Amino acid sequence: KVANFTRGIPDAPRGAQEYLTLIDAGIEFNLPLPPLLRKDRGIDIIIALDNSQDIAQNMGAELQKAARYAERNNLAFPRIDPQKFKAITDTNHVAIFEGNGPVIVYVPLVKNKRSSFDPATCIESGPCSTFNFQYSPAQTMSLASVGAEAIKQVKPVLIDVIKRVAERKKGQQQP
């Protein structure tokens, strides 16, 4: 519970409440996709950076949960082929899912052959534990560098996806 910052503001949806109760959106699945999947958002591409704690053992599990959530809530979402997760390695950091709804560019937190930082080890016995709330600047930079390096490596794939989606949209707009 937190103090309601909108209390007393006219026409605020919960302006009469003294407190707001906030819930971690990761309870159902650990990817913050529901706000992006709303029909009125019109999202074409989602880059899903999966930093789930059990990623080494359950690659893609959270994305599959997101797909089930989308189905239950009648939201557009591409079919998630579990076989694509097997192609993710320390040299290939991406899986693309296309079909109904936005294109999902899935980039999990995995060890990168260009770095000595191992996310799995960091999660098991280091500062990347879910229950750690304090990071040194060096730890923050190590963790951020893994994600940054993964994005650099998948840049050609991202560019290709963006071009294909743009061309498709361009074709839909022509009379």
C-alpha positions in Angstrom: 0.0 0.0 0.0 1.2 3.5 -0.8 -0.3 6.9 -0.3 -2.6 7.9 -3.1 -0.8 10.7 -5.0 -4.1 11.5 -6.8 -6.2 11.9 -3.7 -8.4 14.9 -3.8 -7.8 15.6 -7.5 -11.2 16.1 -9.2 -12.2 13.4 -11.6 -9.2 11.2 -10.7 -10.4 7.6 -11.0 -9.3 6.7 -7.4 -9.1 10.2 -6.1 -11.2 9.5 -3.0 -9.0 6.6 -1.8 -6.4 7.3 0.8 -4.1 4.5 -0.3 -3.4 2.6 -3.5 -2.6 -1.1 -3.4 0.1 -2.0 -6.0 0.8 -5.5 -7.2 3.9 -6.8 -9.0 2.9 -7.4 -12.6 5.3 -10.3 -12.8 3.1 -12.6 -10.7 1.4 -14.2 -13.7 4.5 -14.1 -16.0 7.8 -12.3 -15.8 7.6 -10.1 -18.9 5.9 -6.7 -18.9 3.8 -7.3 -22.0 0.1 -6.8 -21.1 0.2 -2.9 -21.5 1.7 -3.4 -24.9 -0.9 -5.9 -26.1 -3.9 -3.7 -25.6 -5.8 -3.4 -28.9 -5.7 0.4 -28.9 -1.9 0.5 -28.7 -1.3 -0.7 -32.3 2.2 -2.1 -31.5 3.9 -3.7 -34.5 7.2 -5.0 -32.9 8.0 -6.0 -29.3 11.6 -6.5 -28.2 11.2 -8.9 -25.2 14.4 -8.8 -23.1 13.9 -11.8 -20.9 15.9 -11.6 -17.7 14.0 -14.3 -15.8 15.8 -16.0 -13.0 15.3 -19.5 -14.3 16.1 -18.7 -17.9 18.9 -21.2 -18.2 16.6 -24.1 -17.3 13.3 -22.8 -18.8 14.2 -20.8 -21.9 11.1 -19.1 -23.3 8.8 -20.2 -20.4 7.8 -16.7 -19.6 7.1 -15.9 -23.3 4.9 -19.0 -23.5 3.0 -17.8 -20.4 2.5 -14.4 -22.1 1.1 -16.2 -25.2 -1.4 -18.1 -23.0 -2.3 -14.8 -21.3 -3.0 -13.2 -24.7 -5.1 -16.1 -25.7 -7.2 -16.0 -22.5 -7.7 -12.3 -23.0 -8.4 -12.4 -26.7 -5.3 -10.4 -27.6 -3.3 -10.7 -30.8 -0.1 -12.6 -30.2 2.0 -14.8 -32.5 2.2 -18.6 -32.0 5.3 -19.4 -29.9 7.2 -22.3 -31.4 9.3 -23.9 -28.5 11.7 -25.3 -31.1 13.0 -21.7 -31.7 14.4 -21.5 -28.2 16.7 -24.4 -28.9 18.5 -22.2 -31.5 19.5 -19.6 -28.9 23.1 -20.1 -27.9 26.1 -18.0 -26.7 26.4 -16.9 -30.4 22.8 -16.5 -31.4 20.8 -14.4 -28.9 17.5 -14.1 -30.6 14.3 -15.8 -31.7 11.7 -14.2 -33.9 8.0 -15.0 -33.6 5.6 -13.7 -36.3 2.0 -14.2 -37.2 -1.1 -12.8 -35.4 -0.3 -9.6 -33.7 3.0 -7.9 -33.1 6.3 -9.4 -34.2 8.1 -10.6 -31.0 11.9 -10.3 -31.0 12.9 -12.5 -28.0 16.3 -11.8 -26.5 17.0 -13.8 -23.4 19.7 -13.1 -20.8 22.2 -15.8 -21.8 26.0 -16.0 -21.6 27.7 -14.2 -24.4 30.9 -15.7 -25.8 32.3 -12.2 -26.1 32.1 -11.6 -22.3 33.3 -13.4 -19.2 30.1 -12.5 -17.4 27.8 -15.5 -16.9 24.2 -14.5 -16.0 23.4 -18.0 -14.7 26.3 -17.9 -12.2 25.4 -14.4 -11.2 21.8 -15.5 -10.6 22.8 -18.6 -8.6 25.5 -17.1 -6.4 25.8 -13.4 -7.1 24.2 -10.1 -7.2 21.6 -11.1 -9.9 19.5 -13.0 -7.4 15.9 -11.9 -7.3 16.3 -11.1 -3.7 19.2 -8.7 -4.1 18.2 -5.1 -4.0 21.6 -3.5 -3.9 24.1 -3.4 -6.8 27.5 -1.9 -6.9 28.2 0.3 -10.0 30.5 -2.4 -11.4 27.8 -5.1 -10.9 25.3 -2.9 -12.7 27.6 -2.3 -15.6 28.4 -6.0 -15.9 24.8 -6.9 -16.1 23.9 -4.1 -18.4 26.8 -4.9 -20.7 25.4 -8.4 -21.3 22.1 -7.0 -22.6 23.8 -4.3 -24.6 26.1 -6.8 -26.2 23.2 -9.1 -27.1 21.4 -6.1 -28.7 24.5 -5.3 -30.7 24.7 -8.9 -31.9 21.1 -9.0 -33.0 21.1 -5.6 -34.6 21.1 -7.0 -38.2 18.0 -9.1 -37.2 16.3 -6.1 -35.7 16.9 -4.0 -38.8 15.5 -6.8 -41.0 12.4 -7.1 -38.8 11.8 -3.3 -38.8 12.2 -3.2 -42.6 9.8 -6.1 -43.2 7.2 -4.6 -40.9 7.6 -1.2 -42.4 7.2 -2.6 -45.9 4.1 -4.6 -44.9 2.5 -1.5 -43.4 3.4 0.6 -46.4 1.7 -2.0 -48.6 -1.4 -1.9 -46.5 -1.7 1.9 -46.8 -1.6 2.0 -50.6 -5.0 2.1 -52.4 
